[in-house]
Amino acid sequence: MECGRTLLMLDSGFSARETAMRFERHDRSPDKLSAILITHEHGDHCRGVASCARRFGVPVWMTAGTFSALKGQFDADADIRLINPHERFAIGDIEVQPFPVPHDAREPCQFVFTDGDTRFGFLTDIGSITSHVVEMLGECDALVLECNHDARMLRDGPYPPSLKARIAGEHGHLENGVAARLLSQIATPRLRYVAAAHLSETNNTPALARAALARAVDCEPEWVDVAEQDEGLAFYNVSQVWV
């Protein structure tokens, strides 16, 4: 996310070299990065955080629980900022509101970002929807929302029963239909951008995720963006806030 002179990176699953290449692909320089925020300690979200923090010289923000799982990765002089998942804070021109979520990690959180006018919500890696999550994501102008799996594809797919149960459990990942129900609860006329994210390559398809979210807000599927695992998302301008 980018606003004014502030550029934030949320999660860091790639090496510093790959991350720099992805920044350049979107006409951004990692040298302008202000901070990295980590949602939780699972490898696909934090595998590259120590190397990125070191190479780009930026602080890393995370909960104490997440840091307890990751502290062995960091150099002794790493700039670690611990956050309370119930308290907002500011990084440059952006106010950050973390909020706790049910997921099988030590102290996971997700985020809402704002410059005072525009609200951008980010929600992945959550197994079930709470009233607090609904409250936090209200009145967003832009939203990235987990659509991890299709229930039928997961049920009939190749994963062992234990892994299927974990994914579909209350501390696992969002199914397309559950994500759509959440979207129908929080969507308002000010919502201008929605992207489906964290899609399983085995248990979902972009078409299924798009269709589910499109039905929730009565729009054409093409209006819903999808974060592909290789390409991610392009920057999108929401009232001079780039998400």
C-alpha positions as CSV (number, residue, x, y, z in Angstrom):
1,M,0.0,0.0,0.0
2,E,1.2,3.5,-0.8
3,C,0.1,6.9,0.3
4,G,2.1,10.1,0.0
5,R,5.7,9.3,1.0
6,T,4.7,6.0,2.7
7,L,5.1,2.6,1.1
8,L,4.1,-0.5,3.1
9,M,4.6,-4.2,2.3
10,L,2.2,-6.6,3.9
11,D,3.8,-10.0,4.5
12,S,7.1,-11.2,3.0
13,G,7.0,-14.7,1.6
14,F,9.7,-14.2,-1.1
15,S,13.5,-13.7,-1.0
16,A,14.8,-10.2,-1.0
17,R,15.9,-10.6,-4.6
18,E,12.5,-11.9,-5.8
19,T,10.8,-9.1,-3.8
20,A,12.9,-6.5,-5.5
21,M,12.1,-7.9,-8.9
22,R,8.4,-7.8,-8.0
23,F,8.6,-4.2,-6.9
24,E,10.3,-3.2,-10.1
25,R,7.7,-5.0,-12.1
26,H,5.2,-2.6,-10.7
27,D,7.4,0.5,-11.2
28,R,8.2,0.8,-7.5
29,S,11.6,0.8,-5.7
30,P,12.1,-1.3,-2.6
31,D,14.5,1.4,-1.5
32,K,11.4,3.5,-0.9
33,L,9.8,0.9,1.4
34,S,8.8,2.3,4.8
35,A,8.0,-0.9,6.7
36,I,7.0,-4.5,6.5
37,L,4.0,-5.8,8.4
38,I,3.6,-9.5,9.1
39,T,0.2,-11.1,9.7
40,H,1.4,-14.4,11.2
41,E,4.3,-16.8,11.2
42,H,3.4,-19.3,8.5
43,G,6.2,-19.6,5.9
44,D,4.3,-18.3,2.9
45,H,3.8,-15.1,4.7
46,C,7.2,-14.5,6.3
47,R,9.8,-16.7,4.7
48,G,11.7,-13.7,3.3
49,V,11.0,-11.1,6.0
50,A,14.5,-11.3,7.7
51,S,16.4,-11.0,4.4
52,C,14.1,-8.2,3.2
53,A,14.3,-6.2,6.4
54,R,18.1,-6.5,6.3
55,R,18.5,-5.6,2.6
56,F,16.0,-2.8,2.5
57,G,16.8,-1.4,6.0
58,V,13.2,-1.2,7.2
59,P,11.4,-2.0,10.5
60,V,9.2,-5.0,10.8
61,W,5.8,-4.7,12.6
62,M,4.1,-7.8,14.1
63,T,2.4,-9.1,17.2
64,A,4.4,-10.4,20.2
65,G,3.0,-13.9,19.5
66,T,4.2,-13.8,15.9
67,F,7.6,-12.5,16.9
68,S,8.0,-15.3,19.4
69,A,7.7,-17.8,16.5
70,L,10.1,-15.8,14.2
71,K,12.7,-14.2,16.5
72,G,15.3,-16.8,15.6
73,Q,15.4,-15.6,12.0
74,F,16.4,-12.0,12.7
75,D,19.8,-10.4,13.4
76,A,20.3,-9.0,16.9
77,D,20.1,-5.4,15.5
78,A,16.9,-5.9,13.5
79,D,14.3,-3.2,14.0
80,I,11.3,-5.1,15.3
81,R,8.2,-3.1,16.4
82,L,5.7,-5.1,18.4
83,I,2.0,-4.3,18.0
84,N,-1.1,-4.8,20.1
85,P,-3.7,-6.3,17.7
86,H,-6.4,-4.2,19.3
87,E,-4.6,-0.8,19.0
88,R,-4.2,1.4,15.9
89,F,-0.9,3.0,15.1
90,A,0.6,5.2,12.3
91,I,3.4,4.6,9.9
92,G,4.1,7.8,8.0
93,D,1.0,8.9,6.1
94,I,-0.9,5.7,6.8
95,E,-2.9,4.8,9.9
96,V,-2.9,1.0,10.6
97,Q,-5.7,-0.8,12.5
98,P,-4.8,-4.4,13.2
99,F,-7.4,-6.9,14.4
100,P,-7.2,-10.5,15.6
101,V,-8.5,-13.4,13.6
102,P,-9.2,-17.1,14.2
103,H,-6.3,-18.9,12.5
104,D,-3.9,-21.7,13.6
105,A,-1.0,-19.4,14.4
106,R,0.3,-17.9,17.7
107,E,-1.2,-14.4,17.5
108,P,-2.4,-13.8,14.0
109,C,-3.9,-10.5,12.9
110,Q,-5.1,-8.8,9.7
111,F,-5.3,-5.1,8.9
112,V,-7.3,-2.1,7.8
113,F,-5.3,0.9,6.4
114,T,-6.5,4.5,6.0
115,D,-5.2,7.9,5.2
116,G,-8.2,9.4,7.0
117,D,-10.5,9.3,3.9
118,T,-9.9,6.0,2.1
119,R,-10.1,2.7,3.9
120,F,-8.4,-0.5,2.6
121,G,-9.1,-3.8,4.2
122,F,-7.0,-6.9,4.0
123,L,-8.2,-10.3,5.2
124,T,-6.6,-13.7,4.4
125,D,-5.7,-16.7,6.5
126,I,-8.9,-16.8,8.6
127,G,-11.0,-19.9,9.4
128,S,-14.3,-18.3,10.5
129,I,-15.9,-14.9,10.6
130,T,-16.4,-13.1,13.8
131,S,-18.5,-10.1,14.6
132,H,-15.3,-8.1,15.3
133,V,-14.0,-8.9,11.8
134,V,-17.3,-7.7,10.3
135,E,-17.1,-4.5,12.3
136,M,-13.5,-3.9,11.4
137,L,-14.0,-4.3,7.6
138,G,-17.1,-2.0,7.4
139,E,-17.0,1.0,5.1
140,C,-14.0,-0.1,3.1
141,D,-13.2,1.6,-0.3
142,A,-11.0,-1.4,-1.3
143,L,-10.8,-4.9,0.0
144,V,-8.5,-7.9,-0.5
145,L,-10.4,-11.0,0.7
146,E,-9.4,-14.6,1.1
147,C,-11.1,-17.1,-1.2
148,N,-9.0,-20.1,-0.4
149,H,-11.0,-23.0,-1.5
150,D,-14.2,-24.3,-3.1
151,A,-16.0,-26.7,-0.6
152,R,-16.6,-29.3,-3.3
153,M,-13.2,-29.3,-4.7
154,L,-11.6,-29.6,-1.3
155,R,-14.0,-32.4,-0.4
156,D,-13.3,-34.4,-3.6
157,G,-9.6,-33.4,-3.9
158,P,-6.4,-35.3,-3.2
159,Y,-5.5,-33.9,0.3
160,P,-5.5,-36.4,3.2
161,P,-8.5,-36.1,5.6
162,S,-6.5,-34.4,8.3
163,L,-5.4,-31.6,6.0
164,K,-8.9,-31.2,4.6
165,A,-10.2,-30.9,8.2
166,R,-7.6,-28.3,9.1
167,I,-8.3,-26.2,6.0
168,A,-12.1,-26.3,6.5
169,G,-11.9,-25.8,10.2
170,E,-12.7,-22.8,12.3
171,H,-9.0,-21.8,12.4
172,G,-8.2,-22.7,8.8
173,H,-9.1,-20.8,5.6
174,L,-12.1,-19.2,4.0
175,E,-14.2,-21.1,1.5
176,N,-15.6,-19.1,-1.4
177,G,-19.2,-19.1,-0.2
178,V,-18.2,-18.0,3.3
179,A,-16.1,-15.2,1.8
180,A,-19.1,-14.2,-0.3
181,R,-21.4,-14.0,2.7
182,L,-18.9,-11.8,4.5
183,L,-18.6,-9.5,1.5
184,S,-22.4,-9.2,1.4
185,Q,-22.4,-8.1,5.0
186,I,-19.8,-5.4,4.7
187,A,-20.2,-4.1,1.1
188,T,-21.4,-0.5,0.9
189,P,-21.8,1.9,-2.1
190,R,-18.3,3.2,-1.3
191,L,-16.7,-0.1,-2.1
192,R,-14.9,0.4,-5.4
193,Y,-12.4,-2.5,-5.6
194,V,-12.5,-6.1,-4.5
195,A,-9.8,-8.8,-5.0
196,A,-9.9,-12.5,-4.2
197,A,-6.7,-13.7,-2.7
198,H,-4.9,-16.7,-1.3
199,L,-6.5,-19.1,-3.7
200,S,-5.5,-22.7,-3.5
201,E,-4.1,-24.0,-6.8
202,T,-5.5,-27.5,-5.9
203,N,-8.9,-26.7,-4.4
204,N,-10.1,-23.5,-6.2
205,T,-10.1,-21.7,-9.5
206,P,-10.2,-17.9,-10.2
207,A,-13.5,-18.4,-12.0
208,L,-15.2,-19.9,-9.0
209,A,-13.8,-17.3,-6.6
210,R,-14.8,-14.4,-9.0
211,A,-18.3,-15.8,-9.4
212,A,-18.9,-16.2,-5.7
213,L,-17.9,-12.7,-4.8
214,A,-19.7,-11.2,-7.8
215,R,-22.9,-12.8,-6.7
216,A,-22.5,-11.3,-3.2
217,V,-22.4,-7.7,-4.6
218,D,-24.5,-8.3,-7.7
219,C,-21.8,-7.3,-10.2
220,E,-20.2,-8.8,-13.3
221,P,-17.4,-11.4,-12.4
222,E,-14.9,-9.3,-14.4
223,W,-15.2,-6.5,-11.8
224,V,-13.6,-8.8,-9.2
225,D,-9.8,-8.9,-9.4
226,V,-7.9,-12.1,-8.5
227,A,-4.4,-12.3,-7.0
228,E,-2.6,-15.0,-9.0
229,Q,0.1,-16.8,-7.1
230,D,2.8,-16.0,-9.6
231,E,1.8,-12.4,-10.6
232,G,0.0,-11.1,-7.5
233,L,-2.0,-7.9,-8.0
234,A,-1.2,-4.7,-9.9
235,F,-1.4,-1.4,-8.0
236,Y,-4.9,0.1,-8.0
237,N,-5.5,3.8,-7.3
238,V,-8.3,4.5,-4.7
239,S,-8.5,8.3,-4.2
240,Q,-4.7,8.7,-4.4
241,V,-4.1,5.7,-2.1
242,W,-2.5,2.9,-4.1
243,V,-3.3,-0.6,-3.0
